[in-house]
Amino acid sequence: MTVYFRSLLLIAFCFLAIGSYAQQHKKTAAKKPAASLSSSIAAGQKVYMQYCVSCHQVDGGGVQHMNPPLIKTTYVLGDKSKIIKIVLHGFSEDVDINGDSYSNTMPSFDMLKDQEIADVLTYVRNSFTNKASAVKVSEVTALRGKK
């Protein structure tokens, strides 16, 4: 084999290897989740600071007898569908948490996009000493039209 022919074979092999790598990388990239937990929490913190902080405070402690705390409560850490529905449809019931009663009405935040709701709830469920699973956009979407 001549040097010229070997060079052509080497170049052809390199192109095939690069093409194969690119195809494999595309498939791997497509399988990755759209947003990691940390990016969802960071995006959720921005939503929280814009819409939630005035009632639930920076530390998630709420305002005594008015706005409930978001720290280790069953509303936050329990069934995700309940907290999703509260954000989507508002909440006007009195609620007792740790022996204190909270009576302020929470308005609906259904003007937020499903991604924003998922992010802010993921933030709340993973902040203020809370540790809970993320809220998925699909979970918000599934509950948007239901009461």
Secondary structure per residue as TSV (DSSP state, phi and psi in degrees):
chain	resnum	aa	ss	phi	psi
A	1	M	-	360.0	139.4
A	2	T	-	-82.2	160.7
A	3	V	H	-61.2	-38.7
A	4	Y	H	-61.7	-47.0
A	5	F	H	-65.4	-40.6
A	6	R	H	-63.1	-39.6
A	7	S	H	-62.8	-42.9
A	8	L	H	-62.4	-41.9
A	9	L	H	-63.7	-42.3
A	10	L	H	-62.7	-43.6
A	11	I	H	-63.8	-44.3
A	12	A	H	-61.8	-43.8
A	13	F	H	-60.4	-42.5
A	14	C	H	-61.1	-44.0
A	15	F	H	-62.4	-40.8
A	16	L	H	-65.3	-41.5
A	17	A	H	-65.2	-42.9
A	18	I	H	-64.0	-43.4
A	19	G	H	-62.0	-42.4
A	20	S	H	-64.5	-43.4
A	21	Y	H	-61.1	-43.8
A	22	A	H	-62.8	-42.4
A	23	Q	H	-64.5	-42.7
A	24	Q	H	-65.1	-41.5
A	25	H	H	-64.8	-38.9
A	26	K	H	-60.0	-46.2
A	27	K	H	-63.6	-41.8
A	28	T	H	-65.0	-43.4
A	29	A	H	-64.0	-35.8
A	30	A	H	-68.8	-26.7
A	31	K	H	-81.1	-17.3
A	32	K	S	-68.3	145.0
A	33	P	-	-64.2	149.5
A	34	A	S	-60.9	-39.6
A	35	A	S	-138.7	132.6
A	36	S	-	-77.0	167.2
A	37	L	H	-58.0	-45.0
A	38	S	H	-66.2	-36.8
A	39	S	H	-72.6	-32.9
A	40	S	H	-66.6	-41.2
A	41	I	H	-64.1	-42.6
A	42	A	H	-63.9	-42.9
A	43	A	H	-66.5	-39.3
A	44	G	H	-65.1	-34.5
A	45	Q	H	-62.5	-38.4
A	46	K	H	-64.0	-43.3
A	47	V	H	-64.3	-43.3
A	48	Y	H	-58.7	-46.9
A	49	M	H	-66.0	-26.4
A	50	Q	H	-84.2	-40.2
A	51	Y	H	-114.9	-23.2
A	52	C	T	-111.1	-27.7
A	53	V	H	-62.0	-32.4
A	54	S	H	-64.9	-29.0
A	55	C	H	-100.2	-41.5
A	56	H	H	-97.3	-3.7
A	57	Q	-	70.8	162.0
A	58	V	T	-61.5	-36.6
A	59	D	T	-90.1	3.0
A	60	G	S	75.7	9.2
A	61	G	-	-80.0	-9.2
A	62	G	-	68.7	-167.5
A	63	V	B	-125.6	121.4
A	64	Q	T	-50.4	131.7
A	65	H	T	66.0	2.5
A	66	M	T	-119.5	-68.0
A	67	N	B	-115.0	121.6
A	68	P	-	-66.4	153.7
A	69	P	-	-72.0	158.2
A	70	L	-	-109.8	16.3
A	71	I	S	-97.5	114.7
A	72	K	S	47.3	46.7
A	73	T	-	-105.5	157.0
A	74	T	H	-65.7	-26.8
A	75	Y	H	-62.5	-38.7
A	76	V	H	-85.4	-45.1
A	77	L	H	-94.1	-12.1
A	78	G	S	-82.5	-146.2
A	79	D	-	-54.9	118.9
A	80	K	H	-61.1	-32.4
A	81	S	H	-62.0	-32.8
A	82	K	H	-66.0	-46.0
A	83	I	H	-71.7	-32.7
A	84	I	H	-62.7	-46.0
A	85	K	H	-63.9	-35.4
A	86	I	H	-62.8	-44.4
A	87	V	H	-67.1	-41.5
A	88	L	H	-70.9	-39.4
A	89	H	H	-114.9	-4.2
A	90	G	-	82.7	-179.8
A	91	F	B	-154.2	124.0
A	92	S	-	-126.1	17.0
A	93	E	S	-94.6	150.5
A	94	D	-	-70.3	143.5
A	95	V	E	-135.4	138.1
A	96	D	E	-103.5	125.9
A	97	I	E	-132.7	121.4
A	98	N	T	51.7	40.7
A	99	G	T	84.3	-3.9
A	100	D	E	-108.4	144.5
A	101	S	E	-101.4	138.1
A	102	Y	E	-124.2	131.8
A	103	S	-	-126.5	-1.8
A	104	N	-	-70.4	140.8
A	105	T	-	-78.4	134.1
A	106	M	B	-97.0	125.4
A	107	P	-	-73.1	163.8
A	108	S	-	-71.2	142.1
A	109	F	-	-118.1	39.2
A	110	D	T	-70.5	-7.0
A	111	M	T	-76.5	-14.7
A	112	L	S	-72.6	148.9
A	113	K	-	-71.9	156.9
A	114	D	H	-56.9	-39.3
A	115	Q	H	-63.0	-41.6
A	116	E	H	-64.3	-41.1
A	117	I	H	-65.9	-44.6
A	118	A	H	-60.3	-43.3
A	119	D	H	-65.9	-46.8
A	120	V	H	-66.5	-37.0
A	121	L	H	-72.0	-34.0
A	122	T	H	-64.2	-40.8
A	123	Y	H	-60.4	-50.3
A	124	V	H	-63.2	-40.7
A	125	R	H	-72.9	-7.5
A	126	N	T	-129.3	23.9
A	127	S	S	-133.0	173.0
A	128	F	T	59.1	36.7
A	129	T	T	71.9	6.8
A	130	N	-	-80.2	147.2
A	131	K	-	-140.8	106.6
A	132	A	-	-147.9	167.1
A	133	S	-	-66.8	156.6
A	134	A	-	-69.2	155.3
A	135	V	-	-96.0	129.8
A	136	K	-	-92.5	148.9
A	137	V	H	-57.9	-39.9
A	138	S	H	-61.8	-31.5
A	139	E	H	-69.8	-39.2
A	140	V	H	-67.6	-46.6
A	141	T	H	-57.1	-43.3
A	142	A	H	-64.7	-27.4
A	143	L	H	-100.4	-8.2
A	144	R	T	-55.0	-43.8
A	145	G	T	-89.3	-3.1
A	146	K	-	-102.0	145.3
A	147	K	-	-93.2	360.0
